[in-house]
């Protein structure tokens, strides 16, 4: 997997481009840079128009018109924010594969027709008069001789003209024939070039579309990237996101950059003050700003999920996890902070039944059991329902066993007793700073292990049940139900389920609104790394070892 980070300082844009090959990454980089260049050109043109309008406002009437125009633009911008979600549901978000086609023009210029030479004017007899005077004109022999001489001069000139005309006509004919040959050759080369272009376009589209329709993970991610790149938002909004596709559960995990509140319009109108001959902006009310900011973030989350589900031609998505991140400046420290402020997991069948054109974004988000603070303007961080595998790239999907892994322990295949003590030690380190105590209560050879954490914190502490599943297959809802039952039976405050594999959409759905935290395999690796433990998870290898052990038992029996 190749990856490269590109940026555009003028637009303040930053993206990480990924691809299976260097050529694919180069193509994506070129397309992104072209899109940014076009956006930068539009931005510069907008700024130029703004400057031109201001320079043109040289009298009161024009300043008044400028204020009215700026007010209309502000009102339009404010209105657009109210309809971010409604606009999206009226469009078809499926990828237009034809946009991947190369539509360059044939570069070789068409041969220019030669400029024909001009044929000289035909000589006239009157231009060759006989050389006579009044005396010689009276003498017949002399007159006839002079007239014969004049005729000879004319015939000589006319013969020379015919020869010259033939030479020019011959040259013009040869040059035209050469030109016609050049044009025919150019037309043939152009037709061949266009045919090659069509074949390249067909191959390019097929190389992208066919893997996507087969639901190959990298192709699904690339398709979803194209869908989201085509989603239009105000230019002040960030356009950064990262995707991860889990083929086992047909789930897409999305980390999406949401706008800071400062990206919203700060002025609702512009008034012309005649007495001062100036334009004065009118700031929006804080109540409108806070309410609209919350609404915008809810709309973006719902809209993004809708665009992904609606465009899912290959039926590759059963669920989407949307984690919304805001990059802002901490007013207390002046430092930049990036926090996940909302997170939601949606199942496709349930989500597409919602009439998004009529919903209240916040109410819909809550109905889907999304998680966020009461007021998003506070930018209070929340824990994502499911996180991208950012920290540890050693987590391997079953079909992608990587050959360059080291010899560190494979958690999915380690001895169940070793796994039991490892989990206990990790959570001891996690809770030890607060004086917590971890005790193993039960272990079983099926890869499960239970522990209890006694957290002495008087506010958030209490009894916490931990269950870890050393699984090689997707964890279903039954394991989450079992944990919830244990929480109720033990009178615990919270439950944590840890697995070496992944969770299905039904597991996340059941955990919504309950005091349950689900940690997948890559999150377990991150937790281990946080406390100085290096390990890896290779589900395919673990399944193979288990099969070999089972076969050995049967042979021994």
Number of C-alpha atoms within 10 A of each C-alpha: 9 13 14 13 10 14 14 13 8 11 15 9 14 15 16 13 18 20 18 12 11 14 11 14 18 17 13 15 19 12 13 17 15 12 13 17 15 12 14 15 12 12 15 13 12 12 12 12 12 14 12 11 14 13 10 12 16 10 9 14 13 14 23 20 13 21 22 17 14 20 19 15 15 18 15 12 16 19 11 15 18 14 14 21 26 17 13 21 16 10 10 11 20 18 18 10 15 12 10 14 15 13 12 8 10 13 8 9 8 14 15 9 13 11 9 13 11 10 15 11 8 12 16 11 14 9 10 17 14 18 14 13 9 7 9 14 15 11 10 10 11 15 18 14 13 18 17 13 16 19 16 13 17 19 16 12 17 16 13 14 17 16 12 14 18 13 13 17 16 12 14 18 13 12 16 16 12 14 16 14 13 16 16 14 14 16 14 12 14 18 13 12 15 16 12 12 18 15 12 14 19 16 13 16 16 13 12 16 18 13 15 23 16 13 18 14 18 17 21 26 21 15 22 25 15 16 19 18 14 13 13 11 13 14 11 14 17 20 19 16 19 17 18 19 22 17 18 14 19 17 23 26 22 23 21 21 20 24 22 19 21 12 14 18 16 17 17 19 19 21 17 19 14 12 6 8 13 14 17 13 16 13 13 14 11 10 9 9 19 16 13 18 22 18 20 23 25 25 25 20 23 24 21 20 25 23 21 22 25 17 17 22 14 14 15 22 22 18 26 23 27 26 30 25 26 21 16 17 13 12 8 6 8 9 9 11 13 14 18 21 24 27 25 24 25 25 20 21 11 10 17 14 8 12 11 21 14 9 13 13 22 17 11 18 21 13 9 19 17 22 20 22 13 10 13 19 17 11 23 14 17 17 15 21 21 25 19 19 18 10 13 17 11 18 22 19 17 18 10 11 15 12 6 7 11 11 8 11 13 19 24 25 23 15 13 20 14 11 21 23 12 15 21 23 15 20 21 17 17 17 16 13 8 12 12 19 18 23 15 15 11 12 17 11 10 10 21 19 24 21 21 22 23 18 19 15 11 7 7 10 15 16 20 22 24 27 25 21 23 24 22 23 16 16 22 16 18 12 15 25 14 11 21 23 13 16 21 12 9 13 13 18 15 21 25 21 19 25 26 30 26 24 26 18 23 16 19 23 17 15 19 17 11 10 14 22 19 19 22 21 27 26 22 22 24 19 19 21 15 14 13 10 13 15 19 24 26 26 26 19 17 19 17 12 13 14 12 12 12 12 12 11 10 9 8 7 6
